[in-house]
Amino acid sequence: MLRDELRPVRLQLELLKPELLMNERGIQSTIVMFGGARIPRPEHADSASTKTLSELSRFYDVAREFARLMTLRSVQSYGREDVIVTGGGPGVMEAGNRGAKDGGGVSIGLNIVLPHEQAPNTYVTPDLCFNFHYFAIRKMHFLMRAKAITVFPGGFGTLDELFETLTLIQTERMHRMPFILFGREFWTRIINWDALAEAGTIAREDLELFHFAETAEEAIAIIDDFKA
């Protein structure tokens, strides 16, 4: 199975297995939570490697509460709608799966197998925990059932997910949906959105593809008020 000639088979299996299992569960829509693996739990903030990471630890609790509130809705559909999906790892991902468990529902973890081994967190629903070798197939599964996209502070992986998803929406390869960036200060500091529009490399109206939020309640209000 590891031979180069069998790569198409591996790609097909990674696409097919999660799809079959989610279909068996009757999962129709998901709430996507992207975010950094290095965001610590608030109780571990003092041991964070940087002052900024320590400050960003508050988003662990925000992510957990957002997932809990959305899962309270999900259980009303018997876990078919609004199911939380994360990358299955630590940090914000753990917070999302943990919040779903707090809410009494299921959640999905799309874990990526890396050389420095990222183990799935313990809060993912066991039969909805999937390990991927290919980033591309993993991202497909993130978006195939997406009803809303949320992005918390993170690093290269989070930025990759953010910009690929925005590009798919901008180019109309995906339909518009609520797209929420948690933490305006973080996102406007690391990305000069206005400069992109002023340079003409994106259209001014592209800045309307996403919204900022600071709390779980604010994000849910954006989702509820969304009109495509």
DOVEX-928159 format. One record per residue (C-alpha): residue number from 1; residue in three letters; chain; x, y, z. Coordinates in nm, 4 decimals, decimal comma. Example, Ala and Ser with C-alpha at 12.3 -4.5 7.8 and 13.67 -1.06 7.14 Angstrom:
2
<r n="1" res="Ala" chain="A" east="1,2300" north="-0,4500" up="0,7800"/>
<r n="2" res="Ser" chain="A" east="1,3670" north="-0,1060" up="0,7140"/>
This chain:
228
<r n="1" res="Met" chain="A" east="0,0000" north="0,0000" up="0,0000"/>
<r n="2" res="Leu" chain="A" east="0,2944" north="0,2370" up="0,0489"/>
<r n="3" res="Arg" chain="A" east="0,4306" north="0,2018" up="-0,3040"/>
<r n="4" res="Asp" chain="A" east="0,4174" north="0,5125" up="-0,5207"/>
<r n="5" res="Glu" chain="A" east="0,2117" north="0,3256" up="-0,7793"/>
<r n="6" res="Leu" chain="A" east="-0,0652" north="0,2764" up="-0,5215"/>
<r n="7" res="Arg" chain="A" east="-0,0986" north="0,6439" up="-0,4321"/>
<r n="8" res="Pro" chain="A" east="-0,4318" north="0,6720" up="-0,6242"/>
<r n="9" res="Val" chain="A" east="-0,5702" north="0,3879" up="-0,4106"/>
<r n="10" res="Arg" chain="A" east="-0,4634" north="0,5607" up="-0,0886"/>
<r n="11" res="Leu" chain="A" east="-0,6211" north="0,8861" up="-0,2052"/>
<r n="12" res="Gln" chain="A" east="-0,9458" north="0,7070" up="-0,2854"/>
<r n="13" res="Leu" chain="A" east="-0,9556" north="0,5330" up="0,0531"/>
<r n="14" res="Glu" chain="A" east="-0,9014" north="0,8609" up="0,2388"/>
<r n="15" res="Leu" chain="A" east="-1,1851" north="1,0173" up="0,0431"/>
<r n="16" res="Leu" chain="A" east="-1,4210" north="0,7215" up="0,0738"/>
<r n="17" res="Lys" chain="A" east="-1,3912" north="0,5932" up="0,4321"/>
<r n="18" res="Pro" chain="A" east="-1,4913" north="0,9130" up="0,6202"/>
<r n="19" res="Glu" chain="A" east="-1,7692" north="0,9739" up="0,3679"/>
<r n="20" res="Leu" chain="A" east="-1,9158" north="0,6272" up="0,4246"/>
<r n="21" res="Leu" chain="A" east="-1,9026" north="0,6553" up="0,8037"/>
<r n="22" res="Met" chain="A" east="-2,0508" north="1,0047" up="0,8126"/>
<r n="23" res="Asn" chain="A" east="-2,3280" north="0,8907" up="0,5801"/>
<r n="24" res="Glu" chain="A" east="-2,3965" north="0,5972" up="0,8124"/>
<r n="25" res="Arg" chain="A" east="-2,4266" north="0,8461" up="1,0991"/>
<r n="26" res="Gly" chain="A" east="-2,6641" north="1,0569" up="0,8908"/>
<r n="27" res="Ile" chain="A" east="-2,4471" north="1,3674" up="0,9283"/>
<r n="28" res="Gln" chain="A" east="-2,5768" north="1,6306" up="0,6884"/>
<r n="29" res="Ser" chain="A" east="-2,4092" north="1,9554" up="0,7955"/>
<r n="30" res="Thr" chain="A" east="-2,1075" north="2,0585" up="0,9999"/>
<r n="31" res="Ile" chain="A" east="-1,9709" north="2,3626" up="1,1789"/>
<r n="32" res="Val" chain="A" east="-1,6011" north="2,3884" up="1,0945"/>
<r n="33" res="Met" chain="A" east="-1,3545" north="2,5036" up="1,3589"/>
<r n="34" res="Phe" chain="A" east="-1,0028" north="2,5857" up="1,2383"/>
<r n="35" res="Gly" chain="A" east="-0,7408" north="2,7065" up="1,4850"/>
<r n="36" res="Gly" chain="A" east="-0,3955" north="2,6673" up="1,6283"/>
<r n="37" res="Ala" chain="A" east="-0,2613" north="2,3569" up="1,7998"/>
<r n="38" res="Arg" chain="A" east="-0,0393" north="2,5760" up="2,0189"/>
<r n="39" res="Ile" chain="A" east="-0,3186" north="2,7742" up="2,1853"/>
<r n="40" res="Pro" chain="A" east="-0,2945" north="2,6597" up="2,5497"/>
<r n="41" res="Arg" chain="A" east="-0,5675" north="2,5904" up="2,7972"/>
<r n="42" res="Pro" chain="A" east="-0,6140" north="2,8974" up="3,0214"/>
<r n="43" res="Glu" chain="A" east="-0,4825" north="2,7047" up="3,3224"/>
<r n="44" res="His" chain="A" east="-0,1583" north="2,6472" up="3,1302"/>
<r n="45" res="Ala" chain="A" east="-0,1257" north="3,0065" up="3,0066"/>
<r n="46" res="Asp" chain="A" east="0,1550" north="3,0901" up="3,2497"/>
<r n="47" res="Ser" chain="A" east="0,3766" north="2,8222" up="3,0944"/>
<r n="48" res="Ala" chain="A" east="0,3125" north="2,9309" up="2,7325"/>
<r n="49" res="Ser" chain="A" east="0,6262" north="2,9871" up="2,5242"/>
<r n="50" res="Thr" chain="A" east="0,5338" north="3,3491" up="2,4413"/>
<r n="51" res="Lys" chain="A" east="0,3354" north="3,6291" up="2,6003"/>
<r n="52" res="Thr" chain="A" east="0,1047" north="3,6379" up="2,2985"/>
<r n="53" res="Leu" chain="A" east="0,0217" north="3,2677" up="2,3271"/>
<r n="54" res="Ser" chain="A" east="-0,0563" north="3,3250" up="2,6924"/>
<r n="55" res="Glu" chain="A" east="-0,2967" north="3,6044" up="2,5977"/>
<r n="56" res="Leu" chain="A" east="-0,4526" north="3,3955" up="2,3207"/>
<r n="57" res="Ser" chain="A" east="-0,5354" north="3,1203" up="2,5699"/>
<r n="58" res="Arg" chain="A" east="-0,8703" north="3,2904" up="2,6273"/>
<r n="59" res="Phe" chain="A" east="-0,9779" north="3,1639" up="2,2871"/>
<r n="60" res="Tyr" chain="A" east="-0,9590" north="2,8074" up="2,4182"/>
<r n="61" res="Asp" chain="A" east="-1,2580" north="2,8823" up="2,6394"/>
<r n="62" res="Val" chain="A" east="-1,4302" north="3,0817" up="2,3627"/>
<r n="63" res="Ala" chain="A" east="-1,3922" north="2,7864" up="2,1235"/>
<r n="64" res="Arg" chain="A" east="-1,5141" north="2,5423" up="2,3861"/>
<r n="65" res="Glu" chain="A" east="-1,8229" north="2,7514" up="2,4621"/>
<r n="66" res="Phe" chain="A" east="-1,8999" north="2,8071" up="2,0936"/>
<r n="67" res="Ala" chain="A" east="-1,8845" north="2,4321" up="2,0296"/>
<r n="68" res="Arg" chain="A" east="-2,1022" north="2,3615" up="2,3328"/>
<r n="69" res="Leu" chain="A" east="-2,3726" north="2,6055" up="2,2246"/>
<r n="70" res="Met" chain="A" east="-2,3747" north="2,4809" up="1,8653"/>
<r n="71" res="Thr" chain="A" east="-2,3904" north="2,1208" up="1,9862"/>
<r n="72" res="Leu" chain="A" east="-2,6976" north="2,1956" up="2,1964"/>
<r n="73" res="Arg" chain="A" east="-2,8599" north="2,2756" up="1,8618"/>
<r n="74" res="Ser" chain="A" east="-2,7093" north="1,9704" up="1,6973"/>
<r n="75" res="Val" chain="A" east="-2,8570" north="1,7263" up="1,9477"/>
<r n="76" res="Gln" chain="A" east="-3,2039" north="1,8533" up="1,8570"/>
<r n="77" res="Ser" chain="A" east="-3,1453" north="1,6996" up="1,5123"/>
<r n="78" res="Tyr" chain="A" east="-3,0088" north="1,3807" up="1,6707"/>
<r n="79" res="Gly" chain="A" east="-2,6569" north="1,4742" up="1,5652"/>
<r n="80" res="Arg" chain="A" east="-2,7351" north="1,5145" up="1,1970"/>
<r n="81" res="Glu" chain="A" east="-2,7051" north="1,8930" up="1,1642"/>
<r n="82" res="Asp" chain="A" east="-2,4498" north="2,1462" up="1,2918"/>
<r n="83" res="Val" chain="A" east="-2,1980" north="1,8807" up="1,3968"/>
<r n="84" res="Ile" chain="A" east="-1,8687" north="2,0251" up="1,5177"/>
<r n="85" res="Val" chain="A" east="-1,5663" north="1,9265" up="1,3093"/>
<r n="86" res="Thr" chain="A" east="-1,2063" north="2,0093" up="1,4025"/>
<r n="87" res="Gly" chain="A" east="-0,8598" north="1,8978" up="1,3036"/>
<r n="88" res="Gly" chain="A" east="-0,8698" north="1,6537" up="1,5936"/>
<r n="89" res="Gly" chain="A" east="-0,5492" north="1,7732" up="1,7587"/>
<r n="90" res="Pro" chain="A" east="-0,4640" north="1,9877" up="2,0630"/>
<r n="91" res="Gly" chain="A" east="-0,5248" north="2,3577" up="2,1278"/>
<r n="92" res="Val" chain="A" east="-0,8313" north="2,5104" up="1,9636"/>
<r n="93" res="Met" chain="A" east="-0,9130" north="2,1748" up="1,8064"/>
<r n="94" res="Glu" chain="A" east="-0,9285" north="2,0072" up="2,1466"/>
<r n="95" res="Ala" chain="A" east="-1,1439" north="2,2923" up="2,2775"/>
<r n="96" res="Gly" chain="A" east="-1,3940" north="2,2396" up="1,9956"/>
<r n="97" res="Asn" chain="A" east="-1,4290" north="1,8667" up="2,0509"/>
<r n="98" res="Arg" chain="A" east="-1,4385" north="1,9193" up="2,4268"/>
<r n="99" res="Gly" chain="A" east="-1,7177" north="2,1748" up="2,3961"/>
<r n="100" res="Ala" chain="A" east="-1,9198" north="1,9357" up="2,1822"/>
<r n="101" res="Lys" chain="A" east="-1,8832" north="1,6731" up="2,4517"/>
<r n="102" res="Asp" chain="A" east="-1,9910" north="1,9300" up="2,7131"/>
<r n="103" res="Gly" chain="A" east="-2,3032" north="1,9836" up="2,5022"/>
<r n="104" res="Gly" chain="A" east="-2,3862" north="1,6142" up="2,5043"/>
<r n="105" res="Gly" chain="A" east="-2,3303" north="1,5555" up="2,1345"/>
<r n="106" res="Val" chain="A" east="-2,0892" north="1,4012" up="1,8885"/>
<r n="107" res="Ser" chain="A" east="-1,8014" north="1,5711" up="1,7092"/>
<r n="108" res="Ile" chain="A" east="-1,5673" north="1,4887" up="1,4248"/>
<r n="109" res="Gly" chain="A" east="-1,1872" north="1,4954" up="1,4311"/>
<r n="110" res="Leu" chain="A" east="-0,9934" north="1,5040" up="1,1028"/>
<r n="111" res="Asn" chain="A" east="-0,6449" north="1,4338" up="1,2306"/>
<r n="112" res="Ile" chain="A" east="-0,3367" north="1,4692" up="1,0119"/>
<r n="113" res="Val" chain="A" east="-0,0527" north="1,2202" up="1,0478"/>
<r n="114" res="Leu" chain="A" east="0,2726" north="1,4163" up="1,0781"/>
<r n="115" res="Pro" chain="A" east="0,6390" north="1,3195" up="1,1250"/>
<r n="116" res="His" chain="A" east="0,6199" north="1,4633" up="1,4779"/>
<r n="117" res="Glu" chain="A" east="0,3022" north="1,2620" up="1,5429"/>
<r n="118" res="Gln" chain="A" east="-0,0039" north="1,4652" up="1,6292"/>
<r n="119" res="Ala" chain="A" east="-0,2211" north="1,2294" up="1,8315"/>
<r n="120" res="Pro" chain="A" east="-0,5980" north="1,2847" up="1,8252"/>
<r n="121" res="Asn" chain="A" east="-0,7360" north="1,4538" up="2,1356"/>
<r n="122" res="Thr" chain="A" east="-0,9464" north="1,2455" up="2,3720"/>
<r n="123" res="Tyr" chain="A" east="-1,2694" north="1,4408" up="2,3181"/>
<r n="124" res="Val" chain="A" east="-1,3351" north="1,3377" up="1,9565"/>
<r n="125" res="Thr" chain="A" east="-1,6208" north="1,0900" up="1,9169"/>
<r n="126" res="Pro" chain="A" east="-1,4236" north="0,7641" up="1,8659"/>
<r n="127" res="Asp" chain="A" east="-1,5959" north="0,6400" up="1,5494"/>
<r n="128" res="Leu" chain="A" east="-1,5756" north="0,9901" up="1,3972"/>
<r n="129" res="Cys" chain="A" east="-1,1993" north="1,0207" up="1,4437"/>
<r n="130" res="Phe" chain="A" east="-1,0164" north="0,9928" up="1,1123"/>
<r n="131" res="Asn" chain="A" east="-0,6435" north="0,9982" up="1,0371"/>
<r n="132" res="Phe" chain="A" east="-0,5231" north="1,1479" up="0,7096"/>
<r n="133" res="His" chain="A" east="-0,1951" north="1,1335" up="0,5231"/>
<r n="134" res="Tyr" chain="A" east="-0,3012" north="1,3835" up="0,2554"/>
<r n="135" res="Phe" chain="A" east="-0,3771" north="1,7429" up="0,3542"/>
<r n="136" res="Ala" chain="A" east="-0,5827" north="1,7953" up="0,0370"/>
<r n="137" res="Ile" chain="A" east="-0,8290" north="1,5134" up="0,1065"/>
<r n="138" res="Arg" chain="A" east="-0,8552" north="1,6228" up="0,4699"/>
<r n="139" res="Lys" chain="A" east="-0,9504" north="1,9744" up="0,3606"/>
<r n="140" res="Met" chain="A" east="-1,2129" north="1,8352" up="0,1241"/>
<r n="141" res="His" chain="A" east="-1,3817" north="1,6591" up="0,4154"/>
<r n="142" res="Phe" chain="A" east="-1,3718" north="1,9786" up="0,6212"/>
<r n="143" res="Leu" chain="A" east="-1,5701" north="2,1605" up="0,3540"/>
<r n="144" res="Met" chain="A" east="-1,7998" north="1,9019" up="0,1948"/>
<r n="145" res="Arg" chain="A" east="-2,0710" north="1,9392" up="0,4617"/>
<r n="146" res="Ala" chain="A" east="-1,9773" north="2,2832" up="0,5957"/>
<r n="147" res="Lys" chain="A" east="-2,2613" north="2,5108" up="0,7041"/>
<r n="148" res="Ala" chain="A" east="-2,0349" north="2,7695" up="0,8697"/>
<r n="149" res="Ile" chain="A" east="-1,6598" north="2,8286" up="0,8955"/>
<r n="150" res="Thr" chain="A" east="-1,4929" north="2,9583" up="1,2109"/>
<r n="151" res="Val" chain="A" east="-1,1233" north="3,0410" up="1,2327"/>
<r n="152" res="Phe" chain="A" east="-0,9408" north="3,0994" up="1,5594"/>
<r n="153" res="Pro" chain="A" east="-0,5853" north="3,2320" up="1,5952"/>
<r n="154" res="Gly" chain="A" east="-0,3269" north="2,9892" up="1,4621"/>
<r n="155" res="Gly" chain="A" east="-0,0174" north="2,9397" up="1,2511"/>
<r n="156" res="Phe" chain="A" east="0,0697" north="2,8195" up="0,9010"/>
<r n="157" res="Gly" chain="A" east="-0,1834" north="2,5350" up="0,9025"/>
<r n="158" res="Thr" chain="A" east="-0,4661" north="2,7625" up="1,0109"/>
<r n="159" res="Leu" chain="A" east="-0,3670" north="3,0250" up="0,7535"/>
<r n="160" res="Asp" chain="A" east="-0,3604" north="2,7587" up="0,4821"/>
<r n="161" res="Glu" chain="A" east="-0,7123" north="2,6478" up="0,5735"/>
<r n="162" res="Leu" chain="A" east="-0,8364" north="3,0068" up="0,5994"/>
<r n="163" res="Phe" chain="A" east="-0,7063" north="3,1216" up="0,2616"/>
<r n="164" res="Glu" chain="A" east="-0,7970" north="2,8080" up="0,0683"/>
<r n="165" res="Thr" chain="A" east="-1,1539" north="2,8276" up="0,1967"/>
<r n="166" res="Leu" chain="A" east="-1,1791" north="3,2010" up="0,1267"/>
<r n="167" res="Thr" chain="A" east="-1,0458" north="3,1398" up="-0,2246"/>
<r n="168" res="Leu" chain="A" east="-1,3060" north="2,8704" up="-0,2906"/>
<r n="169" res="Ile" chain="A" east="-1,5835" north="3,1052" up="-0,1789"/>
<r n="170" res="Gln" chain="A" east="-1,4393" north="3,4061" up="-0,3651"/>
<r n="171" res="Thr" chain="A" east="-1,4170" north="3,2048" up="-0,6884"/>
<r n="172" res="Glu" chain="A" east="-1,7648" north="3,0571" up="-0,6329"/>
<r n="173" res="Arg" chain="A" east="-1,6390" north="2,7011" up="-0,6138"/>
<r n="174" res="Met" chain="A" east="-1,8182" north="2,6973" up="-0,2783"/>
<r n="175" res="His" chain="A" east="-2,1389" north="2,8745" up="-0,1893"/>
<r n="176" res="Arg" chain="A" east="-2,1191" north="3,1635" up="0,0551"/>
<r n="177" res="Met" chain="A" east="-2,1718" north="3,0814" up="0,4200"/>
<r n="178" res="Pro" chain="A" east="-2,0983" north="3,2412" up="0,7567"/>
<r n="179" res="Phe" chain="A" east="-1,7195" north="3,2840" up="0,7759"/>
<r n="180" res="Ile" chain="A" east="-1,6049" north="3,4078" up="1,1153"/>
<r n="181" res="Leu" chain="A" east="-1,2587" north="3,5094" up="1,2330"/>
<r n="182" res="Phe" chain="A" east="-1,2299" north="3,5041" up="1,6112"/>
<r n="183" res="Gly" chain="A" east="-1,0070" north="3,7801" up="1,7467"/>
<r n="184" res="Arg" chain="A" east="-1,0087" north="4,0960" up="1,5364"/>
<r n="185" res="Glu" chain="A" east="-0,6868" north="4,2263" up="1,6941"/>
<r n="186" res="Phe" chain="A" east="-0,4955" north="3,9107" up="1,6016"/>
<r n="187" res="Trp" chain="A" east="-0,6222" north="3,8887" up="1,2444"/>
<r n="188" res="Thr" chain="A" east="-0,5813" north="4,2565" up="1,1589"/>
<r n="189" res="Arg" chain="A" east="-0,2316" north="4,2542" up="1,3030"/>
<r n="190" res="Ile" chain="A" east="-0,0985" north="3,9585" up="1,1043"/>
<r n="191" res="Ile" chain="A" east="-0,2891" north="4,0322" up="0,7808"/>
<r n="192" res="Asn" chain="A" east="-0,3322" north="4,3795" up="0,6338"/>
<r n="193" res="Trp" chain="A" east="-0,6679" north="4,3167" up="0,4713"/>
<r n="194" res="Asp" chain="A" east="-0,7210" north="4,6785" up="0,3685"/>
<r n="195" res="Ala" chain="A" east="-0,3803" north="4,6879" up="0,1980"/>
<r n="196" res="Leu" chain="A" east="-0,4849" north="4,3975" up="-0,0250"/>
<r n="197" res="Ala" chain="A" east="-0,7976" north="4,5844" up="-0,1307"/>
<r n="198" res="Glu" chain="A" east="-0,6128" north="4,9148" up="-0,1765"/>
<r n="199" res="Ala" chain="A" east="-0,3538" north="4,7423" up="-0,3939"/>
<r n="200" res="Gly" chain="A" east="-0,6300" north="4,5967" up="-0,6074"/>
<r n="201" res="Thr" chain="A" east="-0,5109" north="4,2394" up="-0,5552"/>
<r n="202" res="Ile" chain="A" east="-0,8530" north="4,1632" up="-0,4113"/>
<r n="203" res="Ala" chain="A" east="-1,1802" north="4,3475" up="-0,4633"/>
<r n="204" res="Arg" chain="A" east="-1,3080" north="4,5696" up="-0,1840"/>
<r n="205" res="Glu" chain="A" east="-1,6226" north="4,3569" up="-0,1654"/>
<r n="206" res="Asp" chain="A" east="-1,4086" north="4,0500" up="-0,0915"/>
<r n="207" res="Leu" chain="A" east="-1,3663" north="4,1943" up="0,2573"/>
<r n="208" res="Glu" chain="A" east="-1,7363" north="4,1260" up="0,3055"/>
<r n="209" res="Leu" chain="A" east="-1,6812" north="3,7501" up="0,2754"/>
<r n="210" res="Phe" chain="A" east="-1,5919" north="3,7252" up="0,6445"/>
<r n="211" res="His" chain="A" east="-1,6813" north="3,8729" up="0,9819"/>
<r n="212" res="Phe" chain="A" east="-1,4960" north="3,9194" up="1,3100"/>
<r n="213" res="Ala" chain="A" east="-1,6186" north="3,7949" up="1,6470"/>
<r n="214" res="Glu" chain="A" east="-1,4841" north="3,7937" up="2,0009"/>
<r n="215" res="Thr" chain="A" east="-1,7323" north="3,5690" up="2,1808"/>
<r n="216" res="Ala" chain="A" east="-1,9281" north="3,2523" up="2,1157"/>
<r n="217" res="Glu" chain="A" east="-2,2557" north="3,4396" up="2,1392"/>
<r n="218" res="Glu" chain="A" east="-2,1443" north="3,7014" up="1,8863"/>
<r n="219" res="Ala" chain="A" east="-2,0445" north="3,4304" up="1,6389"/>
<r n="220" res="Ile" chain="A" east="-2,3758" north="3,2496" up="1,6752"/>
<r n="221" res="Ala" chain="A" east="-2,5613" north="3,5753" up="1,6110"/>
<r n="222" res="Ile" chain="A" east="-2,3625" north="3,6162" up="1,2866"/>
<r n="223" res="Ile" chain="A" east="-2,4583" north="3,2629" up="1,1821"/>
<r n="224" res="Asp" chain="A" east="-2,8247" north="3,3207" up="1,2639"/>
<r n="225" res="Asp" chain="A" east="-2,8348" north="3,6537" up="1,0794"/>
<r n="226" res="Phe" chain="A" east="-2,6505" north="3,5298" up="0,7711"/>
<r n="227" res="Lys" chain="A" east="-2,8122" north="3,5734" up="0,4329"/>
<r n="228" res="Ala" chain="A" east="-2,6283" north="3,4316" up="0,1307"/>
